[in-house]
Amino acid sequence: MTETDAGAHPITYTGYYDVECRPVRGIVPTEELVTLYVNSHPLVSLMCTPLRLEELAVGFLYNERVIARMEDVAALDLCDGGRSVDIWLEHDIEMETPRLRTITSGCSGGTTFEDVVSEQHRIQSSVQITPQQATMLMDSLTQAASLYKRAGGIHVAALSDGETLLFAAEDIGRHNTLDKLAGICLRQGCEMRDYILLTSGRTSSEMVKKAACMETPIIISRTSPTSLAIQLAQAWALTLIGYTRRRSFRVYSQEERIAACALPET
């Protein structure tokens, strides 16, 4: 079974076509509950697509500041038929008093343990892109969505150096795709800093927080940011781009990272 097969669930549905109806064999995206155990204690359960679960676990811990590097992880195992990930760290974490869990506006209910409104994520980067790069990279993201093309209902995100997509991840939850990207980079020993982050989904506050943790100074989305996402992007000096189409997009913060794009004087 390939990764794409694991993310697609075969079904038979009834299709209605004008006055005719008939059974049709098809596929839908797979959704499963996966629990992360840290040092033998349950930390969080995530609704996700069961692909790259080790990367999802590592990336989630990184973006939640539980770990700072891959070397903090002593052991990592898939358990219970892939329904849980068992992570042992080189250090202890406080588990007696559960931290406050914030259920965000992410698909399937994104989860974060951290106060998203803080000043600790401010980004310093000289990275720039041209308008042509922004639209070209979004086209590349669409082409990279292999599971979406088969099953629909799937988000895709990717990291780019400005020329090509270096890593891509798909999931039913757009926030999960960012955790998977962080996990891919951590497990492969790649820096995330100064890469460009692309996402197919709405950019909400927890998405901007994860991007800031990954130190990606530019976020390009196919659709809209939320008001709090814009507020955080402005506070943390992130360039936030939305509604990216073949020949147009909207910049909501830090437009100076768009090369050769001078605003008219007022």
C-alpha positions, -999 to +999 in steps of 0.1 A: +000+000+000+014+034-010+011+066+012-016+079-012-036+047-008-034+050+030-049+084+028-078+074+006-107+052+018-127+032-008-165+035-006-196+029-027-220+058-029-253+065-048-248+090-076-278+110-089-276+121-125-307+141-136-335+114-133-311+085-130-293+071-099-268+043-096-242+029-072-207+043-079-174+031-065-152+059-053-128+071-026-129+097+002-101+111+023-093+090+054-098+105+088-085+089+120-079+098+156-043+095+165-030+100+200+005+112+208+021+097+240+051+116+254+072+097+280+044+072+283+017+098+290-011+108+266-005+144+255-031+151+227-053+133+202-053+146+167-079+141+139-057+136+109-050+118+077-028+087+086+002+097+065+036+107+078+025+102+114+060+103+128+066+136+111+032+149+124+041+140+160+076+155+159+064+186+141+036+191+165+060+189+195+083+213+178+057+239+169+043+236+205+078+243+219+080+209+236+111+201+217+137+224+201+155+199+179+154+163+167+181+154+192+155+160+220+137+128+208+152+096+222+127+072+206+097+074+182+074+045+175+040+039+158+018+018+180-017+003+181-019-003+144-009+033+136-035+048+160-009+062+184+026+076+183+049+068+213+075+095+218+103+093+244+122+125+250+157+131+264+141+154+290+110+153+313+080+175+307+054+185+333+024+162+328+007+162+362-013+194+355-027+194+320-019+226+301-048+246+288-058+233+254-072+259+229-095+245+203-089+267+173-106+274+140-085+248+122-100+221+101-110+192+124-103+215+154-067+225+155-051+223+190-025+245+206-011+246+241+005+280+237-009+315+239-009+325+203-009+363+211+027+368+222+057+387+210+082+359+211+079+349+174+091+381+157+109+372+124+140+388+110+146+378+074+159+395+042+140+369+019+121+384-009+100+371-038+087+385-070+050+385-079+058+360-106+074+336-081+044+338-058+019+328-084+042+302-099+047+285-066+010+284-059+006+266-093+033+242-082+014+236-049-017+226-069+003+201-089+018+186-057-017+178-043-017+141-054-041+128-027-065+157-033-067+148-070-077+113-060-100+118-030-107+155-027-113+172+007-076+174+014-053+203+022-017+206+010+012+227+022+048+230+011+081+247+018+100+263-011+133+280-016+116+304-040+123+284-071+109+249-064+089+230-038+113+212-015+089+194+008+051+189+006+025+173+029-012+166+027-038+161+054-075+168+062-064+194+086-045+224+072-027+229+105-016+192+104+002+199+071+024+225+087+033+201+116+041+174+091+064+198+072+082+207+104+086+171+112+099+163+077+126+190+081+135+179+116+139+142+107+160+151+076+181+176+094+170+205+072+167+241+084+133+256+080+144+292+085+139+315+054+119+290+034+086+302+019+055+284+032+026+277+009-008+264+020-041+256+002-062+265+033-074+295+052-046+312+072-058+315+108-040+325+139-026+290+147-013+287+112+007+320+115+019+308+149+033+276+134+049+295+105+066+318+130+079+288+150+093+274+118+108+309+110+093+310+075+090+347+068+065+345+039+032+327+039+013+322+006-023+310+007-048+301-019-076+317+002-082+342+030-065+350+063-084+358+094-083+391+112-062+377+140-038+361+115-032+395+100-027+410+134-001+384+144+016+386+110+020+423+114+033+420+150+057+392+141+070+408+108+056+379+086+046+386+050+011+373+046-003+367+011-038+355+003-062+348-026-033+338-048-044+332-084-026+328-117-020+365-121-030+381-088-028+380-050-033+401-020-006+412+005-019+418+041+014+425+059+051+432+053+047+440+016+084+451+014+093+414+009+076+415-025+104+426-048+098+453-074+065+461-059+064+498-049+032+512-034+020+546-046+028+575-023-002+589-003 
